[in-house]
Amino acid sequence: MSALSIFSPAKLNLFLAVIGRRADGFHDLVSVVAPVEFGDTLRIEAGASGEFGLECDDAAVPTGEENLVLRAARLFAEKTGWGGGAKFFLEKRIPMGAGLGGGSSNAVAALRGLNSLAGEPLGGAELAAVAARLGSDWALFLPGGPVVMRGRGERVDLLAAETVARLGGQRVLIFKPGFSISTPWAYGQLAADGEKNYLPAAEAEARLAAWLGDAKVPAETLLFNSFERPAFWKFPALPVLLDALAKEFGLAARMSGSGSACFALLPAGAAVEAVKSRIREAWGAAAWVVETRIS
């Protein structure tokens, strides 16, 4: 195999409880995370030995060594001793600074692709270990379906098949305003404001257990995001629109990750075009909107 194409999905945090700050400066969290059917595409071609390069169709995406795709490639070569090289071509669709995990997903796509090119030297657990070394939330993209993420994001547990079936195929509308939110800023605000921004671990686990334990409880009851408190305070355009969507269309809408992208679960018969129009009316022409499904 000398070339391949890897789908790199966006993700949504259906439940994201930040439960406290650790001694190492990271935060502990409990999160239900689901990949969606919308995302980027990473094409990989075998290249000169030991050389890695990246091109992207979005000029705003940095393509130097700071890009997570190339960082992943370097670490893969270091971990496996693989002497090959690769050229990466990224078709970028996931907006940056959105809380949709685009950069992490791209990096995991690179790890998976290189592992295939190299003849599968790493098993699933080893790939997860490499992913965890590079980023807190990278490992969540390896299973290919909804998971529960704990710790700083490196501990990933698969959901039961019946729970995955409850989420799989759920229609969802994802939308982002013309501005982004810095993840370090969001975590910094949580830490600066103290314990009031953290959901106690016992409460977070109880909420999760209640949803997991009753198949009749809809996904809408699970939705929660600790980052909404600081984000909504600084960017009131977010809660104003989410409240309007709830009142005018009956939609359960929340923010994903540290923002600024939000999402709404779409029931059967939802007036999707009217909802899209309402979003653009509120956020202007810069608003980005896409309809997709949970994988």
C-alpha positions in Angstrom: 0.0 0.0 0.0 1.5 3.3 -1.1 -1.5 5.7 -0.6 -4.7 5.9 1.3 -7.5 8.2 2.4 -8.7 8.5 6.0 -11.9 10.1 7.2 -11.3 12.5 10.1 -14.6 13.2 11.9 -15.6 16.1 14.0 -16.8 15.3 17.6 -19.5 16.6 19.9 -19.4 16.7 23.7 -23.0 15.6 24.6 -22.0 15.7 28.3 -18.9 17.6 29.5 -18.4 18.0 33.2 -15.1 19.5 34.4 -14.8 18.1 37.9 -11.7 19.7 39.3 -8.1 20.9 38.7 -5.2 18.5 39.2 -1.9 19.1 40.8 -0.2 18.9 37.4 -2.3 21.9 36.2 -4.6 19.8 34.0 -8.3 19.4 34.7 -10.2 16.2 35.3 -13.4 15.7 33.4 -16.2 13.3 32.7 -17.6 13.5 29.1 -19.7 11.6 26.7 -18.2 12.3 23.3 -19.7 11.3 19.9 -18.1 11.5 16.5 -20.3 12.6 13.6 -20.6 11.8 10.0 -19.1 15.2 9.0 -15.4 15.9 9.0 -12.1 16.3 7.1 -10.3 13.9 4.8 -6.6 13.2 5.1 -4.9 11.7 2.1 -1.5 10.0 2.7 1.0 9.1 0.1 4.3 7.3 0.8 7.2 9.7 0.6 11.0 9.8 0.9 12.5 7.9 3.8 12.2 9.9 7.1 10.5 12.9 5.4 7.0 14.2 6.3 5.2 17.1 4.6 1.7 18.5 4.8 -0.5 20.5 2.3 -4.0 21.8 3.1 -6.7 23.3 1.0 -7.4 25.9 3.7 -4.7 28.6 3.8 -5.5 29.4 7.4 -4.3 26.0 8.6 -0.6 26.0 9.5 1.3 23.3 7.7 4.7 23.5 9.5 6.0 21.3 12.3 3.5 22.9 14.7 0.7 21.1 13.0 -0.6 18.1 14.9 -0.5 15.8 11.9 3.3 16.2 11.5 3.8 15.9 15.3 1.8 12.7 15.2 4.0 11.4 12.3 7.2 12.2 14.1 6.1 10.4 17.2 4.9 7.4 15.2 8.3 7.1 13.6 10.0 7.4 17.0 7.7 4.9 18.6 7.9 2.2 15.9 11.3 2.8 14.4 9.6 3.0 11.0 12.0 4.5 8.4 9.5 5.5 5.8 8.1 8.9 5.0 4.8 10.4 3.9 3.1 13.3 2.3 -0.2 14.4 3.8 -3.0 16.3 2.0 -5.7 17.6 4.3 -9.1 18.6 2.9 -10.3 20.8 5.8 -14.0 21.1 6.5 -14.1 21.3 10.3 -13.7 24.9 11.5 -10.8 25.8 13.8 -11.3 27.1 17.3 -14.8 25.5 17.4 -14.6 22.8 20.1 -15.2 20.1 17.5 -11.8 18.4 17.9 -10.6 18.9 14.3 -6.9 19.1 15.0 -6.9 16.1 17.3 -9.0 14.1 14.8 -6.6 14.9 12.0 -3.7 13.8 14.1 -5.3 10.5 14.9 -6.1 10.0 11.2 -2.4 10.4 10.6 -1.5 7.8 13.2 -4.0 5.3 11.8 -2.9 6.0 8.2 0.8 5.6 9.0 0.1 2.5 10.9 -1.5 1.0 7.8 1.3 2.1 5.5 3.9 0.6 7.9 2.1 -2.8 8.1 0.3 -2.4 11.4 3.2 -2.4 13.8 1.0 -0.9 16.6 -2.1 -2.6 18.0 -5.1 -0.7 19.3 -3.8 -0.2 22.9 -0.4 1.0 21.6 -2.0 3.5 19.2 -4.1 4.8 22.1 -0.9 5.2 24.2 0.8 7.2 21.4 -2.3 9.3 21.0 -2.5 10.0 24.8 1.2 11.2 24.8 0.3 13.9 22.2 -3.0 15.3 23.3 -5.6 15.0 26.1 -8.5 14.1 23.8 -6.8 12.3 21.0 -7.6 8.7 22.1 -11.4 9.3 21.9 -11.2 9.2 18.0 -9.7 5.7 17.9 -12.8 3.6 18.7 -14.9 5.2 15.9 -18.1 5.7 18.0 -19.5 7.3 21.1 -17.3 6.9 24.2 -17.0 8.1 27.8 -13.9 10.1 28.4 -12.3 10.6 31.9 -9.2 11.9 33.5 -7.7 14.7 31.4 -9.2 13.0 28.4 -6.8 10.1 28.0 -9.0 7.5 29.7 -11.6 6.3 27.2 -14.3 3.7 27.9 -16.5 2.2 25.2 -20.2 2.5 25.7 -22.4 -0.6 25.6 -23.8 -1.6 22.2 -27.3 -0.7 23.2 -26.2 2.7 24.3 -24.3 3.3 21.1 -27.5 2.3 19.2 -29.5 5.0 21.1 -27.2 7.7 19.8 -26.2 6.3 16.4 -28.0 8.0 13.5 -29.3 10.9 15.6 -29.7 13.9 13.3 -27.9 17.0 14.6 -27.3 20.6 13.4 -23.9 22.0 14.2 -23.4 25.8 14.0 -20.5 28.2 14.8 -20.5 32.0 15.0 -17.8 34.1 13.2 -15.6 34.0 16.3 -13.6 31.3 18.1 -12.9 30.5 21.7 -9.4 29.7 22.9 -9.3 26.4 24.9 -6.5 27.6 27.2 -8.6 30.7 27.9 -11.7 28.6 28.7 -9.8 26.4 31.1 -8.1 29.4 32.7 -11.5 31.0 33.4 -12.7 27.8 35.1 -9.6 27.8 37.3 -9.8 31.5 38.1 -13.4 31.4 39.2 -12.7 28.5 41.6 -14.9 25.5 42.7 -18.2 27.1 41.6 -17.4 26.2 38.0 -16.7 22.5 38.7 -19.3 19.9 38.9 -18.6 17.5 41.8 -17.3 14.2 40.5 -20.1 12.2 42.3 -22.8 14.3 40.7 -21.2 14.0 37.3 -21.0 10.2 37.6 -24.6 10.1 39.0 -26.0 12.0 36.0 -24.1 9.8 33.6 -25.2 6.6 35.4 -28.9 7.7 35.4 -28.8 8.2 31.6 -26.8 5.0 30.9 -29.1 3.0 33.1 -32.4 3.8 31.4 -32.8 3.3 27.7 -36.1 5.3 27.7 -34.3 8.5 28.8 -33.6 10.6 25.7 -30.2 12.1 24.8 -31.6 15.6 25.4 -31.6 14.9 29.2 -27.9 14.2 29.1 -26.8 17.5 27.6 -24.5 19.6 29.8 -21.3 21.6 29.4 -19.2 23.1 32.2 -17.6 25.5 29.7 -20.8 27.3 29.0 -20.6 29.4 32.2 -17.4 31.4 31.2 -18.2 31.2 27.5 -21.7 32.6 27.9 -20.6 35.4 30.2 -18.0 36.6 27.6 -20.0 35.8 24.5 -23.8 36.5 25.2 -24.6 35.8 21.5 -24.3 32.1 22.3 -26.9 31.8 25.1 -29.3 34.3 23.4 -29.5 32.1 20.3 -29.6 28.8 22.2 -32.5 30.1 24.3 -34.3 31.3 21.1 -33.9 27.9 19.5 -35.4 26.2 22.6 -38.3 28.6 22.8 -39.1 29.0 19.1 -38.4 25.4 17.9 -38.3 23.3 21.0 -34.7 22.2 20.3 -32.2 21.0 22.9 -29.1 22.9 22.0 -25.7 23.2 23.8 -22.1 24.2 23.2 -19.5 21.6 22.2 -16.2 21.4 24.0 -14.8 24.8 24.9 -16.7 26.4 22.0 -17.5 28.3 20.1 -19.5 25.8 18.0 -22.9 24.7 19.3 -25.2 21.9 18.3 -28.9 21.0 18.4 -30.4 17.5 18.4 -33.0 17.4 15.6 -36.2 15.4 16.2 -38.2 13.9 13.4 -40.0 16.6 11.5 -37.8 19.5 12.7 -38.0 22.6 10.6 -34.4 22.5 9.7 -34.3 25.2 7.1 -36.2 27.6 9.4 -33.7 26.8 12.1 -30.8 27.6 9.8 -32.4 30.9 8.8 -32.8 31.8 12.5 -29.2 31.0 13.2 -28.0 33.2 10.3 -30.4 35.9 11.4 -28.9 35.9 14.9 -25.2 35.5 14.0 -25.0 37.0 10.5 -23.4 35.8 7.3 -20.3 34.6 9.1 -22.3 31.8 10.8 -21.2 28.3 9.7 -24.0 25.7 9.7 -24.0 22.0 8.8 -26.5 19.2 9.3 -25.1 15.7 10.0 -25.7 12.6 12.1 -24.0 11.0 15.1 -21.9 8.1 13.9 
